[in-house]
Amino acid sequence: MRLSIARSVLASFRIRLADPQMRQIAGNTSWLIGERVLRGVLNLVATIVVARYLGRADFGTLNYAISFVMLFATLWQLGLSGIVVRELVRSPRDQAEILGTVFVLRLAGGVIGFGAIMLTALIVTPSDPATRISILVIGVSTIFYAFEGVDFWLQSRVMSQYAVVARLGAVAISVAVSIWLVVAGASVVAFAAAAGLELLIGGLGYLVVYVWLRQAPFRWRFSVQRARSLLLLSWPLIVSGVFNAVNLRIDQLMLGNLQGPDSVGAYAAAARLSEVWYFVPVAIATAVFPALIQSRELGSVVYARRVQRLLNLMIWLSVPLAIAVSLGSGIIIELLYGARFADAAPMLAIHVWAGPFVFLGAVLSKWLITEGFLKFSFVRHGVGAAVNVIANLALIPALGGVGAAIATLLSYAAASFLACFLYRPTRPIARMMLVALVSPATFLTARLRRPS
């Protein structure tokens, strides 16, 4: 099933799977797609069960704590993913030095970052003990991001299936524990520990996989020169990651500080449903990325046509789904969460329309890499973050969670579409996205004008 999806997407871009390298890429992509699907299903089940049990206020406290920690966690991830993979591909003999350096950087960043989290939490978060203890138990577990270098190594070897197994195992255990906590009648802090457990088990899972593949982590070594080189290369991605994290998490934090956990609970319930299908554009963009790079070598006309085709596909996948969810938001919320979350329906009806821009943004990210415009990435995320913060400040006091949903929609539109008009080299794809956005209306108009 997973492999057939990857095959069909690659085939649409005329990539022949007779090539062993392409077969390996398709297989690797199929594992990543499968992981996204299973992770989405498991997390959705856990979200529904936990939300119905905790109620709006405690569910809001849990999601506030998760958002708070994840906002800071971006800092010590250091934007190293793509750069480390590239270095491992280019210099496989330096594997021990690269992985050892990444481990030390991540570990040091995690320890320092955890201290920053707790200090900031004492200053800006609500003073109730449940919120601060939840932040504490989730924050401690993020130190295990230090082992993520193993995932980068697996990516460089096109062996992501092993990382997928480790991550899915962690998710499955975390979800099982969460459901057991519901049965046991646990407090919100216990559910925060279950969320942190996923990070802890995932990090240790990477280490187990590395040893199982007969690699030796005790041979890792730290290099000051390598650390300096990696950090100099990754700073644009660090800044971009921070802006992106602000865009993803600031809505729930500002809503919690301005309106309280009850509003966060309703908004988080809507956002989880709206975001559950965001794996689709990432999976498609990942699958066609090799084809996109190849088509650029075939000439500008072929390249532009295929990029336009991909953008059109994203809109035709996302807009019908957004319409269906928006129209059925009331029924969906009541069916999945119950009457206590009825206020989440209008939030879902608005938030789901961020989806088309998320779909376009997945293509834009790959296009920027293909064209070599990496520095524009943090510009567009910075624009999105600024719009999000300003819109939240303006709209949340009057509209609550609905205002946060509107702010999210505006920020994604700004980051994935409007920001591309600010920079001359990105205006061609901005125009292509505009064509894609109006393509459903163009199609319907043409059908209506067609003589019967």
C-alpha positions as CSV (number, residue, x, y, z in Angstrom):
1,M,0.0,0.0,0.0
2,R,2.7,2.5,1.0
3,L,4.9,1.6,-1.9
4,S,2.1,1.9,-4.4
5,I,1.4,5.4,-3.2
6,A,5.0,6.4,-3.6
7,R,5.2,4.7,-7.0
8,S,2.1,6.5,-8.3
9,V,3.3,9.9,-7.2
10,L,6.7,9.4,-8.7
11,A,5.2,8.0,-11.9
12,S,3.1,11.2,-12.3
13,F,6.5,13.1,-12.6
14,R,7.8,10.5,-15.1
15,I,10.4,9.0,-12.8
16,R,11.3,5.5,-13.8
17,L,11.4,3.0,-10.9
18,A,13.6,0.7,-13.1
19,D,16.5,2.7,-11.7
20,P,17.6,1.0,-8.4
21,Q,18.2,4.3,-6.8
22,M,14.7,5.5,-7.6
23,R,13.3,2.2,-6.3
24,Q,15.2,2.8,-3.0
25,I,13.9,6.4,-2.9
26,A,10.3,5.2,-3.5
27,G,10.6,2.6,-0.8
28,N,12.1,5.1,1.7
29,T,9.4,7.6,0.9
30,S,6.7,4.9,1.3
31,W,7.9,4.3,4.8
32,L,7.7,8.0,5.6
33,I,4.2,8.2,4.2
34,G,3.1,5.2,6.2
35,E,4.5,6.7,9.3
36,R,2.7,10.0,8.8
37,V,-0.6,8.1,8.3
38,L,-0.3,5.9,11.3
39,R,1.0,8.7,13.5
40,G,-1.9,10.9,12.5
41,V,-4.4,8.1,13.2
42,L,-2.9,7.3,16.6
43,N,-2.6,10.9,17.7
44,L,-6.1,11.7,16.6
45,V,-7.5,8.7,18.6
46,A,-5.5,9.8,21.7
47,T,-6.6,13.4,21.3
48,I,-10.3,12.6,21.2
49,V,-10.1,10.2,24.1
50,V,-8.0,12.5,26.3
51,A,-10.0,15.6,25.4
52,R,-13.3,14.0,26.3
53,Y,-11.9,12.8,29.6
54,L,-10.0,15.9,30.7
55,G,-12.6,18.5,29.5
56,R,-11.8,21.9,28.0
57,A,-9.8,23.4,30.9
58,D,-7.4,20.6,31.7
59,F,-7.1,19.7,28.0
60,G,-6.2,23.4,27.5
61,T,-3.6,23.2,30.3
62,L,-2.0,20.1,28.7
63,N,-1.8,21.7,25.2
64,Y,-0.5,25.0,26.6
65,A,2.4,23.1,28.3
66,I,3.2,21.2,25.1
67,S,3.2,24.4,23.0
68,F,5.3,26.2,25.5
69,V,8.0,23.5,25.5
70,M,8.0,22.9,21.8
71,L,8.4,26.6,21.1
72,F,11.7,26.6,23.0
73,A,12.8,23.1,21.8
74,T,13.3,24.6,18.3
75,L,16.3,26.5,19.6
76,W,18.3,23.5,20.6
77,Q,17.4,21.5,17.6
78,L,19.8,24.0,15.9
79,G,18.4,23.6,12.4
80,L,20.9,20.8,11.8
81,S,18.8,18.2,10.1
82,G,19.4,18.8,6.4
83,I,23.0,20.1,6.8
84,V,24.0,17.0,8.9
85,V,22.5,14.7,6.3
86,R,24.4,16.5,3.6
87,E,27.7,16.3,5.5
88,L,27.2,12.6,6.2
89,V,26.6,11.9,2.5
90,R,29.6,13.9,1.4
91,S,31.9,12.6,4.1
92,P,30.8,9.1,5.3
93,R,34.3,8.5,6.8
94,D,33.7,11.3,9.3
95,Q,30.6,9.7,10.6
96,A,31.9,9.3,14.2
97,E,33.0,12.9,14.4
98,I,29.8,14.3,12.8
99,L,27.5,12.3,15.0
100,G,29.5,12.9,18.1
101,T,29.5,16.6,17.5
102,V,25.8,16.7,16.9
103,F,25.2,14.7,20.0
104,V,27.2,17.1,22.2
105,L,25.6,20.2,20.6
106,R,22.1,18.9,21.1
107,L,22.8,17.7,24.6
108,A,24.3,21.0,25.7
109,G,21.5,22.9,24.0
110,G,18.9,20.7,25.7
111,V,20.3,21.3,29.2
112,I,20.7,25.0,28.7
113,G,17.3,25.2,27.0
114,F,15.6,23.3,29.8
115,G,16.9,25.9,32.2
116,A,15.6,28.7,30.0
117,I,12.2,27.0,29.8
118,M,11.8,26.7,33.5
119,L,13.0,30.3,34.1
120,T,10.7,31.7,31.5
121,A,7.8,29.6,32.8
122,L,8.1,31.1,36.2
123,I,7.8,34.6,34.7
124,V,5.2,34.4,32.0
125,T,3.0,31.3,32.5
126,P,-0.1,31.0,34.6
127,S,0.8,30.4,38.2
128,D,-1.2,27.2,38.7
129,P,1.0,24.2,39.7
130,A,-0.5,21.9,37.1
131,T,0.8,24.1,34.2
132,R,4.3,24.5,35.6
133,I,4.7,20.8,36.5
134,S,3.4,19.8,33.1
135,I,6.0,22.1,31.5
136,L,8.7,20.6,33.7
137,V,8.0,16.9,32.9
138,I,7.7,17.6,29.1
139,G,10.7,19.8,29.1
140,V,13.0,17.3,30.7
141,S,12.2,14.7,28.0
142,T,13.3,17.0,25.2
143,I,16.9,16.5,26.2
144,F,16.6,13.1,24.4
145,Y,16.6,15.0,21.1
146,A,20.4,14.6,21.5
147,F,20.1,11.1,19.9
148,E,18.4,12.4,16.8
149,G,21.7,12.4,14.9
150,V,21.0,8.7,14.3
151,D,18.0,9.7,12.3
152,F,20.2,12.0,10.2
153,W,22.6,9.1,9.6
154,L,19.7,6.8,8.5
155,Q,18.5,9.5,6.1
156,S,21.9,9.8,4.6
157,R,21.9,6.0,4.0
158,V,18.3,6.1,2.6
159,M,17.3,3.7,5.5
160,S,14.5,5.7,7.1
161,Q,12.5,2.6,7.8
162,Y,14.5,2.0,11.0
163,A,13.9,5.5,12.2
164,V,10.2,5.1,11.4
165,V,10.0,1.9,13.5
166,A,11.6,3.7,16.5
167,R,9.3,6.7,16.2
168,L,6.1,4.7,15.7
169,G,7.0,2.5,18.7
170,A,7.4,5.6,20.8
171,V,4.1,7.1,19.6
172,A,2.2,3.8,20.1
173,I,3.5,3.4,23.7
174,S,2.7,7.0,24.5
175,V,-0.9,6.6,23.1
176,A,-1.4,3.4,25.0
177,V,-0.2,5.0,28.2
178,S,-2.5,7.9,27.6
179,I,-5.5,5.7,27.2
180,W,-4.6,3.7,30.2
181,L,-4.4,6.9,32.2
182,V,-7.9,7.7,31.1
183,V,-9.1,4.4,32.5
184,A,-7.1,5.0,35.7
185,G,-8.6,8.4,36.2
186,A,-5.2,10.2,36.2
187,S,-4.5,14.0,36.5
188,V,-3.4,16.3,33.7
189,V,0.2,16.1,34.9
190,A,0.2,12.4,34.2
191,F,-0.9,13.0,30.6
192,A,2.0,15.6,30.3
193,A,4.3,12.8,31.4
194,A,2.9,10.5,28.7
195,A,3.6,13.2,26.1
196,G,7.2,13.5,27.4
197,L,7.5,9.7,27.3
198,E,7.2,9.7,23.5
199,L,10.2,12.0,23.2
200,L,12.2,9.9,25.7
201,I,11.4,6.5,24.1
202,G,11.9,7.9,20.6
203,G,15.4,9.2,21.5
204,L,16.4,5.9,23.2
205,G,14.9,4.1,20.2
206,Y,17.3,5.8,17.9
207,L,20.2,4.6,20.0
208,V,18.9,1.0,20.0
209,V,18.5,1.0,16.2
210,Y,22.1,2.4,15.8
211,V,23.5,-0.4,18.0
212,W,21.3,-3.0,16.3
213,L,22.7,-2.0,13.0
214,R,26.2,-2.9,14.4
215,Q,27.3,0.7,14.8
216,A,29.3,1.9,17.8
217,P,28.1,5.0,19.6
218,F,31.1,4.9,22.0
219,R,33.3,5.8,19.0
220,W,31.5,9.2,18.6
221,R,33.9,12.1,19.2
222,F,33.4,15.9,19.5
223,S,35.1,18.4,17.3
224,V,35.2,22.1,18.1
225,Q,36.0,22.9,14.5
226,R,33.1,20.7,13.2
227,A,30.8,22.3,15.7
228,R,31.7,25.8,14.6
229,S,31.3,24.8,10.9
230,L,27.8,23.2,11.5
231,L,26.6,26.2,13.5
232,L,27.8,28.7,10.9
233,L,26.0,26.7,8.2
234,S,22.8,26.2,10.1
235,W,22.1,29.7,11.5
236,P,19.6,30.7,8.7
237,L,17.8,27.4,9.5
238,I,17.9,28.1,13.2
239,V,16.3,31.5,12.7
240,S,13.8,30.0,10.2
241,G,12.9,27.2,12.7
242,V,12.3,29.7,15.5
243,F,10.0,31.8,13.3
244,N,8.2,28.7,12.2
245,A,7.8,27.5,15.8
246,V,6.3,30.9,16.7
247,N,3.9,30.5,13.8
248,L,2.9,27.0,15.0
249,R,2.7,27.5,18.7
250,I,2.2,31.1,19.7
251,D,-1.6,31.1,19.1
252,Q,-2.2,28.7,22.0
253,L,0.3,30.4,24.3
254,M,-1.2,33.9,23.7
255,L,-4.7,32.5,24.0
256,G,-3.8,30.9,27.3
257,N,-2.3,34.1,28.7
258,L,-5.1,36.3,27.4
259,Q,-8.2,34.0,27.8
260,G,-7.2,31.1,30.0
261,P,-7.0,27.3,29.7
262,D,-10.7,26.8,28.8
263,S,-10.3,28.7,25.5
264,V,-7.0,26.9,24.8
265,G,-8.8,23.6,25.2
266,A,-11.5,24.4,22.7
267,Y,-9.0,25.9,20.2
268,A,-6.6,22.9,20.6
269,A,-9.4,20.5,19.9
270,A,-10.2,22.3,16.6
271,A,-6.6,22.8,15.6
272,R,-5.8,19.1,16.1
273,L,-8.6,18.1,13.7
274,S,-7.6,20.8,11.2
275,E,-3.9,19.8,11.3
276,V,-4.3,16.0,11.2
277,W,-4.1,15.9,7.4
278,Y,-1.0,18.1,7.1
279,F,1.1,15.0,6.6
280,V,-0.4,14.7,3.0
281,P,1.5,17.7,1.4
282,V,4.7,16.8,3.2
283,A,4.5,13.2,1.9
284,I,3.7,14.3,-1.6
285,A,6.4,17.0,-1.7
286,T,9.0,14.5,-0.3
287,A,8.0,11.9,-2.9
288,V,8.4,14.3,-5.9
289,F,11.4,16.2,-4.7
290,P,13.9,14.0,-6.6
291,A,11.7,14.4,-9.7
292,L,11.6,18.1,-9.2
293,I,15.4,18.4,-9.1
294,Q,15.6,16.2,-12.3
295,S,13.0,18.2,-14.2
296,R,14.9,21.4,-13.6
297,E,17.6,19.9,-15.8
298,L,15.1,19.3,-18.6
299,G,14.6,23.0,-19.2
300,S,12.6,25.9,-17.7
301,V,9.3,25.1,-19.6
302,V,9.1,21.5,-18.4
303,Y,10.2,22.5,-14.9
304,A,7.6,25.3,-14.6
305,R,4.9,23.1,-16.0
306,R,5.6,20.4,-13.5
307,V,5.7,22.8,-10.6
308,Q,2.4,24.3,-11.7
309,R,0.9,20.8,-11.9
310,L,2.1,20.0,-8.4
311,L,0.7,23.3,-7.0
312,N,-2.7,22.7,-8.7
313,L,-2.8,19.2,-7.2
314,M,-2.2,20.6,-3.7
315,I,-5.1,23.0,-4.1
316,W,-7.5,20.4,-5.6
317,L,-6.7,18.1,-2.6
318,S,-7.0,20.7,0.1
319,V,-9.9,23.0,-1.0
320,P,-12.6,20.3,-1.2
321,L,-11.5,19.0,2.2
322,A,-11.6,22.4,3.7
323,I,-15.1,23.0,2.3
324,A,-16.4,19.7,3.7
325,V,-14.8,20.2,7.2
326,S,-15.9,23.9,7.3
327,L,-19.6,23.0,6.5
328,G,-19.7,20.0,8.8
329,S,-17.6,21.5,11.6
330,G,-20.5,21.5,14.1
331,I,-21.4,17.9,13.5
332,I,-17.7,16.8,13.5
333,I,-16.9,18.5,16.9
334,E,-20.0,17.2,18.6
335,L,-19.5,13.7,17.3
336,L,-15.8,13.5,18.2
337,Y,-15.5,15.7,21.3
338,G,-19.0,16.0,22.7
339,A,-21.2,19.0,23.5
340,R,-18.7,20.5,26.0
341,F,-16.5,21.4,23.0
342,A,-19.3,23.0,20.9
343,D,-17.5,26.4,20.9
344,A,-14.7,24.7,18.9
345,A,-16.9,24.4,15.8
346,P,-16.5,28.0,14.5
347,M,-12.8,27.8,15.2
348,L,-12.5,24.6,13.2
349,A,-14.5,26.1,10.3
350,I,-12.0,28.9,10.1
351,H,-8.8,27.1,11.0
352,V,-9.2,24.5,8.4
353,W,-8.8,27.1,5.6
354,A,-5.1,27.4,6.6
355,G,-4.8,24.0,5.0
356,P,-4.5,25.1,1.4
357,F,-1.6,27.4,2.3
358,V,0.1,24.6,4.2
359,F,-0.2,22.5,1.1
360,L,1.3,25.3,-1.1
361,G,4.0,25.9,1.6
362,A,5.2,22.3,1.3
363,V,5.8,22.8,-2.4
364,L,7.4,26.2,-1.8
365,S,9.9,24.7,0.7
366,K,11.1,22.2,-1.9
367,W,11.2,24.8,-4.6
368,L,13.3,27.1,-2.5
369,I,15.8,24.3,-1.9
370,T,15.9,23.4,-5.6
371,E,16.5,27.0,-6.5
372,G,19.0,27.7,-3.8
373,F,17.0,30.4,-2.0
374,L,17.4,29.0,1.5
375,K,17.8,32.4,3.2
376,F,14.4,33.4,2.0
377,S,13.0,30.6,4.1
378,F,13.5,32.5,7.4
379,V,12.2,35.7,5.7
380,R,8.9,34.1,4.9
381,H,8.6,32.4,8.3
382,G,9.5,35.7,9.9
383,V,6.7,37.4,8.0
384,G,4.3,34.7,9.1
385,A,5.3,34.9,12.7
386,A,5.0,38.7,12.8
387,V,1.5,38.6,11.2
388,N,0.5,35.8,13.7
389,V,1.6,37.7,16.8
390,I,0.1,41.1,15.7
391,A,-3.2,39.4,14.6
392,N,-3.5,37.4,17.8
393,L,-2.9,40.6,19.9
394,A,-5.6,42.4,17.9
395,L,-8.2,39.6,17.6
396,I,-8.0,37.4,20.7
397,P,-9.2,39.9,23.3
398,A,-12.4,40.4,21.3
399,L,-13.0,37.0,19.6
400,G,-11.1,34.5,21.7
401,G,-10.4,31.2,20.0
402,V,-12.1,32.4,16.8
403,G,-9.6,35.3,16.7
404,A,-6.7,32.9,17.1
405,A,-8.0,30.8,14.2
406,I,-8.3,33.9,12.0
407,A,-4.7,34.9,13.0
408,T,-3.5,31.4,12.1
409,L,-5.1,31.6,8.7
410,L,-3.6,35.0,8.0
411,S,-0.2,34.0,9.1
412,Y,-0.1,30.9,6.9
413,A,-1.3,32.9,3.9
414,A,1.4,35.5,4.6
415,A,4.2,32.9,5.0
416,S,3.4,30.5,2.2
417,F,2.0,32.9,-0.4
418,L,2.0,36.7,0.1
419,A,5.7,36.8,1.3
420,C,6.8,35.5,-2.1
421,F,5.7,38.7,-3.7
422,L,8.3,40.6,-1.6
423,Y,11.3,39.1,-3.2
424,R,11.8,39.3,-7.0
425,P,13.3,35.8,-7.5
426,T,10.3,34.2,-5.8
427,R,7.6,36.1,-7.7
428,P,7.4,33.5,-10.4
429,I,6.2,30.8,-7.9
430,A,4.0,33.4,-6.3
431,R,2.2,33.8,-9.6
432,M,2.0,30.1,-10.1
433,M,0.4,29.7,-6.6
434,L,-2.1,32.4,-7.6
435,V,-3.0,30.4,-10.7
436,A,-3.4,27.3,-8.5
437,L,-5.6,29.2,-6.0
438,V,-8.0,30.4,-8.7
439,S,-7.9,27.1,-10.6
440,P,-11.1,25.7,-9.0
441,A,-13.0,28.9,-9.8
442,T,-11.6,28.9,-13.3
443,F,-12.7,25.3,-13.8
444,L,-16.2,25.9,-12.5
445,T,-16.6,29.0,-14.6
446,A,-15.6,27.1,-17.7
447,R,-18.0,24.3,-17.0
448,L,-20.9,26.8,-16.4
449,R,-20.2,28.6,-19.7
450,R,-20.0,25.3,-21.7
451,P,-23.1,25.0,-23.8
452,S,-25.4,22.2,-22.8
